Amino acid sequence: MILQDTEGLWELPGGRTEKSEIHKDLREILAREAKEELGEALQYEIGPIFHAWIRKPDPIKDTKSQYRDNDFCIFLVGFQCAYQKGEIQLSPEHQAFKWITKEEVDSIEFENTYKEAVQYYFQGYPY
């Protein structure tokens, strides 16, 4: 599943770690973010990590980033999750969601480095 932001670009569900979560398991943080972005009714199973990557904020493409002028890197971790049941209720940050296939990836306009992560997912985690 991918989410369309209010600027029309597509991304993976997720978000930032809160300062109070510094010692929490990544799966707990993902569960909080999923609830915030997809609603409380959604039930899913969190599976293995399929990709991890580091990127710098892009001052041109990363238009949403309030931190784009700072000198730091962003560490992203992609987990494979399986939808079980429940209605998806998008947060105000997103205007649409979409289940996609491998064949659709190249034609979708993703935000920043998300396309690469989705390609890794569909290639079966080629590490």
Z-matrix of the N, CA and C atoms (Angstrom, degrees):
N
C 1 1.445
C 2 1.526 1 108.97
N 3 1.314 2 114.69 1 138.73
C 4 1.456 3 120.46 2 173.61
C 5 1.528 4 108.17 3 -124.49
N 6 1.325 5 115.69 4 158.49
C 7 1.457 6 122.04 5 -179.05
C 8 1.521 7 109.57 6 -118.97
N 9 1.326 8 116.06 7 142.00
C 10 1.462 9 120.72 8 176.64
C 11 1.523 10 108.92 9 -98.74
N 12 1.324 11 115.58 10 123.97
C 13 1.464 12 119.10 11 -179.98
C 14 1.531 13 110.19 12 -78.46
N 15 1.300 14 116.52 13 176.67
C 16 1.465 15 120.91 14 -176.02
C 17 1.526 16 113.29 15 -70.00
N 18 1.334 17 117.22 16 -10.79
C 19 1.465 18 121.57 17 176.38
C 20 1.524 19 111.83 18 -95.20
N 21 1.337 20 116.64 19 -0.50
C 22 1.456 21 120.99 20 177.43
C 23 1.512 22 115.61 21 93.53
N 24 1.328 23 118.20 22 -1.52
C 25 1.464 24 121.37 23 179.32
C 26 1.526 25 109.68 24 -89.77
N 27 1.319 26 115.39 25 154.60
C 28 1.466 27 121.13 26 -177.85
C 29 1.518 28 110.44 27 -103.01
N 30 1.323 29 115.92 28 147.20
C 31 1.462 30 122.31 29 -179.03
C 32 1.520 31 109.52 30 -150.99
N 33 1.308 32 115.37 31 172.50
C 34 1.458 33 120.99 32 174.78
C 35 1.526 34 109.08 33 -88.07
N 36 1.331 35 117.56 34 150.04
C 37 1.465 36 118.92 35 174.48
C 38 1.527 37 109.88 36 -60.73
N 39 1.310 38 117.30 37 143.80
C 40 1.461 39 120.31 38 178.94
C 41 1.505 40 111.58 39 155.99
N 42 1.311 41 115.84 40 -168.63
C 43 1.449 42 119.34 41 -179.82
C 44 1.506 43 111.96 42 175.83
N 45 1.293 44 114.08 43 -164.80
C 46 1.466 45 120.89 44 -176.34
C 47 1.521 46 111.82 45 -88.00
N 48 1.310 47 114.12 46 154.36
C 49 1.457 48 121.38 47 173.89
C 50 1.523 49 108.64 48 -81.48
N 51 1.316 50 115.99 49 133.59
C 52 1.467 51 120.52 50 175.97
C 53 1.528 52 108.54 51 -76.87
N 54 1.327 53 117.68 52 152.73
C 55 1.466 54 120.68 53 178.95
C 56 1.524 55 111.75 54 -56.40
N 57 1.315 56 117.49 55 -36.05
C 58 1.468 57 121.54 56 -178.83
C 59 1.528 58 112.49 57 -71.73
N 60 1.341 59 117.93 58 -10.12
C 61 1.462 60 121.72 59 -177.27
C 62 1.525 61 113.28 60 -99.23
N 63 1.290 62 118.02 61 9.45
C 64 1.463 63 122.39 62 -172.15
C 65 1.529 64 113.18 63 -54.59
N 66 1.321 65 118.43 64 -31.17
C 67 1.465 66 121.07 65 -179.18
C 68 1.528 67 112.99 66 -107.98
N 69 1.310 68 117.52 67 11.40
C 70 1.463 69 120.51 68 -179.74
C 71 1.523 70 110.73 69 -84.47
N 72 1.318 71 115.11 70 157.03
C 73 1.456 72 122.46 71 173.88
C 74 1.533 73 108.58 72 -65.35
N 75 1.322 74 116.97 73 140.26
C 76 1.462 75 120.63 74 -179.48
C 77 1.525 76 112.31 75 -58.19
N 78 1.329 77 117.06 76 -30.97
C 79 1.463 78 120.07 77 179.59
C 80 1.531 79 111.59 78 -66.36
N 81 1.322 80 117.32 79 -34.82
C 82 1.470 81 120.76 80 176.28
C 83 1.526 82 110.55 81 -65.92
N 84 1.315 83 115.74 82 -40.51
C 85 1.463 84 120.41 83 179.46
C 86 1.528 85 109.60 84 -66.27
N 87 1.333 86 116.23 85 -42.89
C 88 1.457 87 120.43 86 177.64
C 89 1.528 88 110.84 87 -60.95
N 90 1.326 89 117.51 88 -41.21
C 91 1.466 90 121.00 89 179.25
C 92 1.528 91 110.97 90 -61.12
N 93 1.323 92 117.09 91 -41.34
C 94 1.468 93 120.32 92 177.49
C 95 1.521 94 110.62 93 -63.19
N 96 1.325 95 116.14 94 -46.54
C 97 1.462 96 120.10 95 -179.55
C 98 1.530 97 111.44 96 -63.79
N 99 1.322 98 117.34 97 -40.62
C 100 1.468 99 120.55 98 178.93
C 101 1.524 100 110.44 99 -61.48
N 102 1.312 101 116.40 100 -41.46
C 103 1.469 102 120.56 101 178.51
C 104 1.530 103 110.30 102 -63.71
N 105 1.333 104 116.91 103 -42.45
C 106 1.468 105 120.91 104 179.96
C 107 1.527 106 112.17 105 -65.59
N 108 1.330 107 117.20 106 -41.38
C 109 1.460 108 120.77 107 -173.37
C 110 1.519 109 114.36 108 -91.51
N 111 1.349 110 117.42 109 -26.34
C 112 1.464 111 120.41 110 -172.73
C 113 1.522 112 114.02 111 -119.67
N 114 1.325 113 118.19 112 -3.81
C 115 1.455 114 121.52 113 177.23
C 116 1.518 115 113.42 114 97.29
N 117 1.313 116 114.70 115 158.89
C 118 1.464 117 121.26 116 -176.78
C 119 1.519 118 113.68 117 -77.54
N 120 1.337 119 118.33 118 -19.56
C 121 1.465 120 121.09 119 -176.87
C 122 1.528 121 112.95 120 -77.92
N 123 1.314 122 116.68 121 -17.99
C 124 1.464 123 120.96 122 -176.79
C 125 1.524 124 111.13 123 -68.37
N 126 1.322 125 116.23 124 130.53
C 127 1.460 126 121.66 125 174.60
C 128 1.526 127 108.10 126 -117.83
N 129 1.318 128 115.85 127 134.68
C 130 1.456 129 121.46 128 -175.05
C 131 1.524 130 108.58 129 -154.44
N 132 1.316 131 114.51 130 166.83
C 133 1.466 132 121.00 131 175.67
C 134 1.523 133 108.05 132 -116.58
N 135 1.321 134 116.80 133 129.34
C 136 1.458 135 121.26 134 177.77
C 137 1.522 136 108.35 135 -87.27
N 138 1.323 137 116.05 136 123.15
C 139 1.453 138 121.84 137 -178.87
C 140 1.519 139 111.94 138 -103.51
N 141 1.328 140 116.79 139 -150.47
C 142 1.465 141 120.93 140 -176.45
C 143 1.528 142 113.02 141 -76.31
N 144 1.313 143 114.46 142 163.43
C 145 1.464 144 121.00 143 172.55
C 146 1.524 145 107.57 144 -70.19
N 147 1.332 146 116.88 145 132.37
C 148 1.462 147 118.93 146 177.23
C 149 1.522 148 112.32 147 -105.86
N 150 1.333 149 117.42 148 -17.52
C 151 1.464 150 119.12 149 -179.43
C 152 1.524 151 108.92 150 -166.21
N 153 1.309 152 116.49 151 144.10
C 154 1.467 153 122.29 152 172.74
C 155 1.517 154 106.55 153 -136.27
N 156 1.321 155 116.05 154 138.20
C 157 1.453 156 119.39 155 -177.38
C 158 1.519 157 110.54 156 -153.40
N 159 1.320 158 114.55 157 161.42
C 160 1.460 159 121.93 158 179.75
C 161 1.523 160 107.69 159 -121.46
N 162 1.311 161 115.08 160 139.04
C 163 1.464 162 118.93 161 175.66
C 164 1.520 163 109.45 162 -145.21
N 165 1.304 164 115.06 163 156.42
C 166 1.472 165 120.67 164 171.62
C 167 1.524 166 106.82 165 -92.66
N 168 1.317 167 117.09 166 147.06
C 169 1.462 168 118.47 167 174.60
C 170 1.525 169 109.78 168 -60.15
N 171 1.301 170 116.93 169 136.91
C 172 1.456 171 122.70 170 178.95
C 173 1.530 172 108.09 171 -96.65
N 174 1.343 173 118.40 172 115.62
C 175 1.466 174 120.38 173 -175.52
C 176 1.524 175 113.86 174 -63.61
N 177 1.321 176 117.77 175 -19.01
C 178 1.466 177 120.32 176 179.01
C 179 1.525 178 110.66 177 -95.11
N 180 1.333 179 117.21 178 -52.13
C 181 1.464 180 120.97 179 -176.74
C 182 1.523 181 113.10 180 -80.31
N 183 1.300 182 118.26 181 -29.90
C 184 1.458 183 122.33 182 -175.08
C 185 1.528 184 109.84 183 -89.42
N 186 1.309 185 115.95 184 59.48
C 187 1.463 186 121.10 185 -172.71
C 188 1.518 187 113.02 186 -65.18
N 189 1.333 188 118.51 187 -25.14
C 190 1.459 189 120.68 188 -178.86
C 191 1.518 190 112.76 189 -80.36
N 192 1.311 191 117.26 190 -18.02
C 193 1.462 192 120.20 191 -171.95
C 194 1.523 193 112.25 192 -73.05
N 195 1.316 194 115.78 193 117.19
C 196 1.464 195 120.11 194 175.89
C 197 1.520 196 111.21 195 -75.29
N 198 1.326 197 116.63 196 -7.72
C 199 1.464 198 121.43 197 -176.43
C 200 1.522 199 112.51 198 -107.76
N 201 1.306 200 119.41 199 9.40
C 202 1.465 201 121.36 200 -170.12
C 203 1.523 202 114.72 201 -62.02
N 204 1.321 203 118.54 202 -21.02
C 205 1.462 204 120.30 203 179.99
C 206 1.523 205 113.02 204 -89.46
N 207 1.311 206 117.68 205 -5.61
C 208 1.466 207 121.45 206 -179.33
C 209 1.521 208 110.82 207 -86.48
N 210 1.307 209 115.89 208 156.60
C 211 1.456 210 121.81 209 -178.70
C 212 1.527 211 109.56 210 -94.28
N 213 1.312 212 117.16 211 88.74
C 214 1.457 213 121.77 212 178.06
C 215 1.522 214 108.70 213 -156.47
N 216 1.320 215 115.87 214 170.91
C 217 1.457 216 122.05 215 177.07
C 218 1.522 217 109.25 216 -115.80
N 219 1.307 218 115.09 217 156.72
C 220 1.461 219 121.94 218 177.63
C 221 1.519 220 107.57 219 -109.13
N 222 1.328 221 116.17 220 128.86
C 223 1.465 222 122.37 221 178.34
C 224 1.522 223 107.41 222 -103.67
N 225 1.328 224 116.48 223 121.85
C 226 1.461 225 121.24 224 -177.76
C 227 1.519 226 110.22 225 -116.67
N 228 1.308 227 116.36 226 143.38
C 229 1.461 228 122.65 227 178.70
C 230 1.522 229 107.69 228 -130.47
N 231 1.323 230 116.80 229 124.07
C 232 1.462 231 121.41 230 178.56
C 233 1.517 232 110.60 231 -102.64
N 234 1.320 233 116.34 232 125.68
C 235 1.460 234 122.01 233 177.00
C 236 1.523 235 109.73 234 -106.90
N 237 1.331 236 115.74 235 141.82
C 238 1.454 237 120.28 236 171.09
C 239 1.527 238 106.76 237 -78.88
N 240 1.313 239 117.03 238 128.45
C 241 1.467 240 121.15 239 178.49
C 242 1.522 241 108.88 240 -127.79
N 243 1.317 242 116.51 241 148.26
C 244 1.460 243 121.60 242 179.89
C 245 1.527 244 109.60 243 -115.57
N 246 1.320 245 115.66 244 122.04
C 247 1.465 246 121.67 245 176.80
C 248 1.521 247 108.59 246 -66.19
N 249 1.319 248 116.58 247 134.43
C 250 1.459 249 120.57 248 176.55
C 251 1.523 250 111.16 249 -109.25
N 252 1.332 251 116.46 250 -56.64
C 253 1.465 252 119.82 251 176.70
C 254 1.521 253 109.04 252 -170.61
N 255 1.311 254 115.23 253 174.01
C 256 1.456 255 121.21 254 177.10
C 257 1.513 256 112.68 255 107.89
N 258 1.323 257 114.50 256 150.58
C 259 1.454 258 121.31 257 179.81
C 260 1.525 259 110.30 258 -79.34
N 261 1.320 260 115.59 259 137.28
C 262 1.460 261 121.27 260 177.43
C 263 1.525 262 108.25 261 -88.51
N 264 1.330 263 115.76 262 125.64
C 265 1.462 264 122.02 263 178.60
C 266 1.528 265 107.33 264 -122.14
N 267 1.308 266 115.80 265 106.06
C 268 1.462 267 120.87 266 -175.24
C 269 1.523 268 112.57 267 -70.51
N 270 1.319 269 114.61 268 146.24
C 271 1.465 270 121.19 269 174.35
C 272 1.530 271 108.56 270 -75.44
N 273 1.331 272 117.95 271 167.73
C 274 1.470 273 120.51 272 177.33
C 275 1.539 274 113.69 273 -62.39
N 276 1.338 275 117.89 274 -14.79
C 277 1.469 276 121.47 275 178.90
C 278 1.525 277 112.65 276 -71.67
N 279 1.336 278 116.80 277 -16.57
C 280 1.462 279 120.69 278 -173.87
C 281 1.521 280 110.94 279 -129.78
N 282 1.343 281 114.27 280 150.16
C 283 1.458 282 119.63 281 -179.62
C 284 1.523 283 113.45 282 -112.73
N 285 1.328 284 117.76 283 -11.81
C 286 1.462 285 120.25 284 -179.61
C 287 1.525 286 109.98 285 -162.13
N 288 1.331 287 114.80 286 159.93
C 289 1.459 288 120.75 287 170.16
C 290 1.516 289 107.43 288 -131.95
N 291 1.325 290 115.44 289 161.62
C 292 1.457 291 119.79 290 -175.13
C 293 1.523 292 109.11 291 -155.93
N 294 1.323 293 115.85 292 135.26
C 295 1.461 294 121.20 293 170.59
C 296 1.523 295 105.46 294 -89.58
N 297 1.312 296 117.79 295 129.27
C 298 1.464 297 119.49 296 -175.07
C 299 1.527 298 111.86 297 -120.98
N 300 1.326 299 113.63 298 161.78
C 301 1.457 300 121.36 299 175.85
C 302 1.531 301 108.87 300 -109.82
N 303 1.300 302 115.08 301 167.38
C 304 1.467 303 121.59 302 178.56
C 305 1.534 304 110.96 303 -57.26
N 306 1.317 305 116.28 304 -37.72
C 307 1.461 306 120.92 305 -176.87
C 308 1.530 307 112.89 306 -68.16
N 309 1.300 308 118.19 307 -22.09
C 310 1.465 309 121.58 308 -177.28
C 311 1.530 310 114.11 309 -86.67
N 312 1.311 311 118.20 310 -17.81
C 313 1.466 312 122.10 311 -169.36
C 314 1.527 313 112.98 312 -54.83
N 315 1.320 314 118.13 313 -47.57
C 316 1.467 315 120.53 314 -175.41
C 317 1.527 316 113.45 315 -65.41
N 318 1.321 317 117.69 316 -23.63
C 319 1.468 318 120.31 317 -177.40
C 320 1.532 319 113.44 318 -91.45
N 321 1.318 320 117.52 319 -0.34
C 322 1.465 321 121.51 320 -177.16
C 323 1.522 322 110.18 321 -98.82
N 324 1.324 323 116.20 322 136.30
C 325 1.465 324 121.27 323 178.39
C 326 1.531 325 108.94 324 -88.97
N 327 1.327 326 115.05 325 100.83
C 328 1.459 327 121.95 326 -178.91
C 329 1.520 328 110.76 327 -91.00
N 330 1.312 329 115.08 328 154.16
C 331 1.460 330 121.06 329 172.34
C 332 1.527 331 108.67 330 -79.58
N 333 1.315 332 115.93 331 132.01
C 334 1.458 333 125.06 332 173.03
C 335 1.528 334 113.16 333 47.56
N 336 1.330 335 119.18 334 -122.62
C 337 1.472 336 122.37 335 -170.93
C 338 1.526 337 114.06 336 -95.59
N 339 1.317 338 118.33 337 14.04
C 340 1.466 339 119.71 338 -177.02
C 341 1.526 340 113.00 339 -67.94
N 342 1.327 341 118.24 340 -32.65
C 343 1.466 342 119.87 341 -179.49
C 344 1.528 343 110.25 342 -59.73
N 345 1.325 344 116.50 343 -44.48
C 346 1.470 345 120.37 344 178.86
C 347 1.530 346 110.84 345 -58.52
N 348 1.309 347 117.49 346 -42.82
C 349 1.467 348 121.13 347 -179.74
C 350 1.525 349 111.14 348 -64.56
N 351 1.324 350 116.97 349 -42.40
C 352 1.466 351 120.51 350 179.51
C 353 1.531 352 109.96 351 -66.43
N 354 1.325 353 117.71 352 -37.57
C 355 1.466 354 120.64 353 176.17
C 356 1.528 355 110.80 354 -62.20
N 357 1.333 356 117.39 355 -42.43
C 358 1.466 357 120.56 356 175.68
C 359 1.518 358 110.69 357 -58.32
N 360 1.316 359 116.17 358 -44.06
C 361 1.464 360 120.40 359 -179.84
C 362 1.527 361 110.61 360 -57.14
N 363 1.321 362 117.01 361 -49.34
C 364 1.460 363 120.52 362 -176.95
C 365 1.529 364 113.16 363 -73.36
N 366 1.326 365 117.97 364 -17.14
C 367 1.463 366 120.84 365 176.20
C 368 1.520 367 111.73 366 -86.01
N 369 1.306 368 117.27 367 -3.44
C 370 1.466 369 120.06 368 178.02
C 371 1.508 370 113.89 369 85.85
N 372 1.332 371 117.38 370 31.13
C 373 1.465 372 123.63 371 175.55
C 374 1.531 373 111.55 372 61.77
N 375 1.311 374 119.27 373 66.48
C 376 1.472 375 122.09 374 -174.02
C 377 1.526 376 114.66 375 -79.67
N 378 1.313 377 117.60 376 72.73
C 379 1.469 378 120.23 377 175.80
C 380 1.504 379 109.42 378 -102.61
